[in-house]
Amino acid sequence: MERVKINRLLESQKPIDKVIVKGWVRTKRDSKEFSFMELNDGSCLKNIQIIADSQLENYSQIGAITTGSAVAVEGRLVESPGKGQKWEIHADKVDVISIAPEDYPLQKKRHSDEFLRTVAHLRPRTNKYGALFRIRSEMAYAIHKFYHSKGFRYLHTPIITGSDCEGAGEMFRVTTLNPTLENPNFSKDFFGCEANLTVSGQLSAEMFALALGDVYTFGPTFRAENSNTSRHVAEFWMVEPEMAFCDLNGNMDHAQELLKYLVTYAVENCSDDIALFTDFVDKELSKLLDTLINEEYARISYNDAVELLLKSGKKFEYKVVKGGDLQSEHERFLAEEYFKKPLFLINYPKEIKAFYMRLNDDGKSVAAVDLLVPRIGELIGGSQREERLDVLQKRLEEVGLSKEQYWWYLDSRRFGSVPHAGFGMGFERLLMLITGITNIRDVVPFPRTPGNIDF
């Protein structure tokens, strides 16, 4: 007889004479006649109560069961007389799979996030992180479901690349050469040139958008940025759609539709897990999720946003500089305090954006867009791509990139170029938005940060 997962049993419409469940003991209390165990198998937030009668043959062994121990239970699913639970299991047989020792680190019901980061390999066993990683799984599925329904093709772009999509240079090098060499000769390396872990699959995705029409990538990306902020990790996941025959407005329409779909999916399919975060992490979370689903997102130019910030009277840690990048505090002020909802910021100065973004008619700005959301700041960054060969070549020269290195990218503009657009959405930042968690390290199964690769 196969085991049944607890989430299925809790949804049962009638008692069941014989079931088998397997899981980990969350709590246990004993009396002379019975042992009561709360069992969880990770399939849902809720536990199921196990009642073991003292007449069971191995009742003395059951008495040795501790928090964190693994057991298999065969018994009857019956209605529970207790409040807050519909079903419980009356055990006919309890097999002890393993006993957790007294130094099991998760004895207490609640632990600090800082402590749990030190035992990242165990934190999925807690209610909070079990709920978080179930939501993460559901959101990954929802992304694929959304794009499949829209007729997009899923693309696996290279993790090892010779191109720096962002032009920032903060990339992890991939090499077979002696790492102590000061001036390595990359012509003798495995690929015959310098290679790095990718920061984005965008450039590759553009090639396929110009063949298949609409594509998306969803995979890991890497930044060798020596940052210990709550918004940065070295390894993170990105959702990156690329759409042929699409302009900046179409790009924003698509981004809004995607985010509304994903938040709606989370609310409808992860209600129990979302409720945990509403109750214990962010009391205003339900209000924010409702705003994300039902409000129309604002649209404003970079220049107008800077003027709003300068006239706001708000004292910022970092000065607002016209023509410069906006800081997270500036972005959050716009989304949280001024508009009180998500907003698209468009038409940035070309000097602070990547070479591939389409040059506007003013010759000073590019058709870039960032989606700013409350509590997070930038969630999505994208643009209409520069489809004109001559303009793209000039932009490469302006930013000091080699046209020879990007010959294949230029070919796509030389042979059948069309207007196209796309963006990247940080998957972990999406999870922070949906759950109210404020540190990106807590939405990554095993966070990679400077000095940390223990697990």
Secondary structure as GFF3:
##gff-version 3
##sequence-region A 1 455
A	DSSP	alpha_helix	6	10	.	.	.	ID=ss1
A	DSSP	beta_strand	16	30	.	.	.	ID=ss2
A	DSSP	beta_strand	34	40	.	.	.	ID=ss3
A	DSSP	beta_strand	48	53	.	.	.	ID=ss4
A	DSSP	alpha_helix	59	62	.	.	.	ID=ss5
A	DSSP	beta_strand	70	79	.	.	.	ID=ss6
A	DSSP	beta_strand	87	98	.	.	.	ID=ss7
A	DSSP	alpha_helix	113	117	.	.	.	ID=ss8
A	DSSP	three_ten_helix	123	125	.	.	.	ID=ss9
A	DSSP	alpha_helix	127	149	.	.	.	ID=ss10
A	DSSP	beta_strand	153	154	.	.	.	ID=ss11
A	DSSP	beta_strand	160	161	.	.	.	ID=ss12
A	DSSP	beta_strand	173	174	.	.	.	ID=ss13
A	DSSP	three_ten_helix	186	188	.	.	.	ID=ss14
A	DSSP	beta_strand	195	197	.	.	.	ID=ss15
A	DSSP	alpha_helix	202	212	.	.	.	ID=ss16
A	DSSP	beta_strand	214	222	.	.	.	ID=ss17
A	DSSP	beta_strand	235	244	.	.	.	ID=ss18
A	DSSP	alpha_helix	248	269	.	.	.	ID=ss19
A	DSSP	alpha_helix	271	280	.	.	.	ID=ss20
A	DSSP	alpha_helix	285	294	.	.	.	ID=ss21
A	DSSP	beta_strand	298	301	.	.	.	ID=ss22
A	DSSP	alpha_helix	302	311	.	.	.	ID=ss23
A	DSSP	alpha_helix	328	332	.	.	.	ID=ss24
A	DSSP	pi_helix	333	338	.	.	.	ID=ss25
A	DSSP	beta_strand	343	349	.	.	.	ID=ss26
A	DSSP	three_ten_helix	350	352	.	.	.	ID=ss27
A	DSSP	beta_strand	365	373	.	.	.	ID=ss28
A	DSSP	beta_strand	377	384	.	.	.	ID=ss29
A	DSSP	alpha_helix	389	398	.	.	.	ID=ss30
A	DSSP	alpha_helix	407	414	.	.	.	ID=ss31
A	DSSP	beta_strand	420	426	.	.	.	ID=ss32
A	DSSP	alpha_helix	427	435	.	.	.	ID=ss33
A	DSSP	three_ten_helix	440	442	.	.	.	ID=ss34
###
